[in-house]
């Protein structure tokens, strides 16, 4: 299996889950601007959507969209319960969170790289930050979003929380959302997360 990635991208979430489940993955770095790999190939040759990350399975087929990739990876090792059986209440709640982060924060983040005026960008930043209010409440009981264990919903929250701290100048996660901040501090100590953060550092693909 190959993961086509670039930093900073949501590919970190995919890598974390691959390491959590001990699923072998080959990392193929792409330059975020040129969208080319070290061997000169363009991203569009792998993914017609021309966006990252992309997961290429051993049979050559690809999976795109972060929530879908996470759900598929979790299903490869159901015993570790990073997801839940389709149709179950837990699966429903995990799916809700996945769509929430994808639409309310992740998609908005792309706007910060567009050529729009500063006031529009600030409005985007404010909206992204405000969306941590709901997970802040949900983390109160068990420290996780769904049930009492670490799931793909938590992985998505982790990368969004880390990302927003870099994308929103002056955003103090600890002051605004202390439970989310404490959650991030816990997750960052997981061995799979430590390894993923190290391996997800830019190495320099083709330009």
Buried (B, 14 or more C-beta within 10 A) or exposed (E): BBBBBBEBBBBBBBBBBBBBBEEEBEBBBBBBEEBBBEEEBBBEEBBEEEBBBBBBEEEEEBBBBBBEBBBBBBEBBEEBBBBBEEEEEBBEBBBEBBEBBBEBBBEBBEBBEEEEEEEEBEBBBEEBBEBBEEBBEBBEEEBBBBBEBBBBBBBBBBBBBBBBBEBBEEBEBEEBBEBBBBBBEBBEEBEBBEBBBEBBEEEEBBE
